[in-house]
Amino acid sequence: MTISIIYHTRFGNNALIADLLSDTLESKGHGVSIHPISEAHPSEIPASDLYIIGSPTQIGTLPIRVGRFLRRLKIPSGSRFAVYTTHAEPGSGAPGKITSTMEAHGAESVAKPLMLAVKDLKGPLEDEWESKVTKWIETL
C-alpha cells in the first residue's frame, strides 16, 4: 500500500508523530512519503492508497494554513484517509474540520481520529503517545 502523510507542525510534535507513523508503516512493508505542509504544494502530493493528515489544534480549531492546504489538495475521488491531531485542551474541532474537507473531495475516512494531548502549549506530547500511535496504526 502507498501512504502519504501530510502534516503541519508548529513546535515539532506532529513531526514526531509523522516520523513514527512512517517508520512503523515502512517496517510493515508499505511505501510511505511524508509531506510537511510548510514544504509541500497541494497539487504535488502523489496519488496514494491512503492519506494520513496530521495537524495541531490552535485555539480549539484547525489552523488556517492547514484548512487552506487541504481545500486545495488534489486527490482522486474515492481516496481513503485518516486523521491525527494534537491539542493542549480537550474539545478540539480540528478532526471534524479535516474530515469534512477530505469528504468534500470525495474521500472516505478509514479510522476514528487519533487525538493526542500535549502537556504544555509547545509540548511535549502526553506520556505513552508512541504506544497510542502504534495501536492506532492497527486500525488503519
N, C-alpha and C positions, 0 to 999 in steps of 0.2 A: 504494500500500500504506500502511496506517496502522501506526505503530510506537509502542509505549510503552516508554520507557527508565525502568526502576525501579532506583534505586541507593542505596547507603549510602556515606557518606564520613566519615572522621574528621579527616583532615588536608587534604582538598581534592583528592587525587589522582584519586579516582573521579569527582568532579565535572568535572575537566578532560577525562577520557575521555568522559563523557556529553555534554559540550558539543561535542567534536569529532565524536562519532558523530552527534549531532543535526544539526550544520551540514552534514556531508558527506551524510547521508541526505536532508536537505531539498534540498540542491543537486541531487540526483538525482530530485527530484520527489515524494518520499514525504512524507506527513503525519506529523510526529513530535511526541509530547508527552513531557515529562520530569517524573519524579516522584521527588524525593528522599524516602527513607523517613522522614526526620525531619519532613517536612511533609505526607505523604500518609496516607490511610487505605486499608487493603487492599480495602475494598468500593467505593472510589471510582475505581479505576483503570479507564479506559474499555476497552471491548472493542476489540481490535486484531488486525491480521493477524499481527503479530509482537511478542513481548515480549523486550526485552533486559534482563537482570538483571546488575547490577554490584555488587561487594562487595569490601571489603578482606579480608585474612586476618588473624585475630588469634590468636596462639598456635597457629598451624598449622591453624586451623579457621574455620568460619563464625561471625561474631559472633551472639550470642543474639538480638539485636534483628532481624537480617535473617531468621534462621530463623523467628522468631515471625511476622513480617510475611508471609513467603511462605506459611506454613501457613494463614494466614487470607485469602490472596488469592482473590478471586472472578473466575475466568476461565472461558470456555467450554471444555468438553472438546474435544479435538482442536486446541487452540491450538498455535502454534509459538513456540519460544523459543530464545534464545542467551544465553551466559553469558560475562562477563569478570570477572576478579579481579586484585587487586594483592597482592603478597606481599614480605616482606623476606627470607625464606629459602625455598628450594625445598621441595617436598613438601607443598604446601597441600592440605587436604582440602575446602576451600570449594567448588570447582567441582562435585565429586561430590555434596555435600550439597544444593547448589542444584538440580542436575539431578534428584536423587531426589525432592525436594519438588515440583518442577514436573511430573515424570512422575506423581506421586501425584494430581495434579489432572487427569490425562489429557492433558497437553501433550506435544509431541514436539520434541526438540532438532533444530535445523537446521544446526548447525556445531560444530566442535570448540571447546571453551572457549579464550578468549584469556586468557593469564596473563602479566601484566606485573610486572616487579620494580620495587621502589623501592630507591634507593641507600642509604637510611638508614631508620630506623623511621618517620619522618614524611615521607620523600621527599627529594628529588624523584624523579620517575619515571625509569626507565632511559633511556639515550640512544636516540634514534630511535624512541621509543614512538609518535610520531604516524604514522610510516610503517607500523608494525606494525598499528595500528588501521585504517588505510586499507586495507591488504591483507586484514585480517580481514573488513572490510565486504564485500569482493568474494565471500566465501564464503557470505554470508547469502542 
